[in-house]
Amino acid sequence: FQESVQPYSQNLLLDYINKEELPPMFLDYWETTFPQIFYTGCVLVEVKDARICDPPIVSHVLLKPTTQSLINDVTALLLGDASSSSCSSDLRLALEGSIVNNVQPPLSLNPSNEEGRRRCNRYHLRKAMLTRALSNKTSFYNEARSYHEMKMQEMRRKGKQYLFEFISKKKFNS
């Protein structure tokens, strides 16, 4: 279990979480530092969105490896070991083919309109809230909120200062 706070302005990590993919820039670090967070090659991430309400909105996202990262890992395993350098290219191609077949969703060549409409609806429902415009708006409001909170903290500090000065003047006068 590893916890970290990431600002919403860090778009790269959040883009990978939105796409439900393992971010390649953290993959090597996570594998060496936290090998226990991987379960069958995937990582379960708990996202707490504290921008909107006081008890944060919690959602869980399963981050899966991309096909390209799996192929790179298999290639590194096959080529990295000197004893396995005798693997034939046919074996490598068969291994890559089986990985792609197991990872990618099935390819539908059904020409019916109903099937295409159903797949488009399913895709757009999953990606409905992941637009760049919405991301820009939320980051704008997040920055405005942080500016407002900073001003409120500054006013609270000044208020405590004024209260302290008022009390010390009263003590001095009495």
C-alpha positions in Angstrom: 0.0 0.0 0.0 1.6 3.3 -1.1 -0.1 6.7 -0.9 0.8 9.9 -2.6 -0.9 13.2 -3.2 -0.8 14.4 -6.8 -2.0 17.8 -7.9 -4.6 18.0 -10.6 -2.3 20.1 -12.7 -0.1 17.0 -13.2 -2.0 16.0 -16.3 0.3 13.2 -17.5 -0.4 10.8 -14.6 -4.1 11.6 -14.6 -4.3 11.0 -18.4 -2.9 7.5 -17.8 -5.4 6.9 -15.0 -8.2 8.1 -17.2 -7.1 5.7 -20.0 -6.8 2.9 -17.3 -3.2 2.2 -18.4 -0.1 1.8 -16.4 2.1 4.9 -16.8 5.4 3.7 -18.3 7.4 6.4 -16.5 6.5 4.9 -13.1 6.5 1.3 -14.1 10.2 0.5 -13.5 10.2 2.4 -10.2 7.0 0.6 -9.0 8.4 -2.8 -10.0 11.6 -2.3 -8.0 10.3 -0.4 -5.0 6.7 -1.8 -4.6 6.5 -5.2 -6.2 3.6 -6.1 -3.9 1.2 -3.6 -5.6 1.1 -5.7 -8.8 -1.7 -8.3 -9.1 -1.5 -10.3 -12.3 0.4 -7.4 -14.0 -2.2 -4.8 -13.0 -2.3 -2.1 -10.3 -5.4 -1.1 -8.4 -5.4 2.6 -7.8 -7.6 4.5 -5.3 -8.3 8.0 -6.5 -9.6 10.6 -4.0 -11.0 13.7 -5.5 -11.0 16.4 -2.7 -11.6 19.4 -5.0 -15.4 19.4 -4.8 -16.6 18.2 -1.3 -15.1 17.8 2.1 -15.3 14.1 2.3 -13.4 13.3 -0.9 -15.0 11.3 -3.7 -13.3 8.0 -3.9 -13.1 5.8 -7.0 -11.0 2.7 -7.8 -9.3 2.3 -11.1 -7.6 -0.8 -12.4 -4.5 0.2 -14.4 -3.6 -2.4 -17.0 -0.4 -2.7 -19.0 -0.5 -1.7 -22.6 0.1 -4.2 -25.4 3.3 -2.4 -26.3 4.7 -2.5 -22.8 3.9 -6.2 -22.6 5.7 -6.9 -25.9 8.7 -4.8 -24.7 8.8 -6.8 -21.5 8.7 -10.2 -23.3 11.4 -9.0 -25.8 13.6 -7.9 -22.9 13.1 -11.3 -21.2 13.9 -13.2 -24.3 16.9 -11.1 -25.3 18.2 -10.3 -21.8 19.2 -13.8 -20.8 22.2 -15.3 -22.6 20.8 -18.8 -22.3 17.6 -17.9 -24.0 19.3 -16.2 -27.0 18.7 -19.5 -28.8 15.0 -18.7 -29.1 13.9 -18.8 -32.7 12.1 -16.0 -34.4 9.1 -18.2 -34.9 8.9 -18.7 -31.1 9.1 -15.0 -30.5 6.4 -14.2 -33.1 4.1 -16.9 -31.6 4.7 -15.5 -28.2 3.9 -11.9 -29.3 0.9 -13.1 -31.2 -0.5 -14.9 -28.2 0.1 -11.8 -26.0 -1.7 -9.6 -28.5 -4.6 -12.0 -28.8 -5.0 -12.2 -25.0 -4.7 -8.5 -24.3 -6.6 -6.8 -27.0 -10.4 -6.9 -27.1 -11.8 -9.2 -29.8 -11.9 -7.6 -33.3 -15.5 -7.5 -34.5 -15.9 -7.6 -38.3 -19.7 -7.8 -38.0 -21.1 -5.3 -40.5 -24.4 -4.7 -38.8 -25.3 -1.2 -37.8 -26.7 -2.3 -34.5 -23.4 -3.8 -33.4 -21.5 -0.6 -34.5 -23.9 1.6 -32.7 -23.7 -0.4 -29.5 -19.9 -0.3 -29.6 -19.8 3.5 -30.2 -22.3 4.1 -27.4 -20.2 1.9 -25.0 -17.0 3.8 -26.0 -18.6 7.2 -25.7 -20.2 6.4 -22.3 -16.7 5.4 -20.9 -15.0 8.5 -22.3 -17.9 11.0 -21.8 -16.2 12.9 -19.0 -12.6 12.7 -20.3 -12.6 15.6 -22.7 -9.7 18.1 -22.8 -12.1 21.0 -22.4 -13.5 19.6 -19.2 -10.0 18.9 -17.9 -9.0 22.5 -18.7 -12.1 23.9 -16.9 -11.5 21.8 -13.8 -7.9 22.9 -13.6 -9.0 26.5 -14.0 -11.5 26.2 -11.2 -8.9 24.2 -9.1 -6.4 27.1 -9.5 -9.1 29.6 -8.6 -10.0 27.6 -5.5 -6.4 27.3 -4.4 -6.0 31.0 -4.8 -9.1 31.7 -2.8 -7.9 29.3 0.0 -4.5 31.0 0.1 -6.2 34.4 0.5 -8.5 33.0 3.2 -5.5 31.7 5.1 -3.8 35.0 4.8 -6.8 36.8 6.1 -7.0 34.3 9.1 -3.4 35.0 9.9 -4.0 38.7 9.8 -7.1 38.3 11.9 -5.2 36.5 14.6 -2.5 39.2 14.4 -5.1 41.9 14.9 -6.7 40.0 17.8 -3.4 39.5 19.5 -2.6 43.3 19.2 -6.0 44.2 20.5 -5.6 41.9 23.5 -2.1 43.2 24.3 -3.3 46.8 24.1 -6.2 46.0 26.5 -3.8 44.4 28.9 -1.4 47.4 28.6 -4.2 49.9 29.2 -5.6 48.2 32.3 
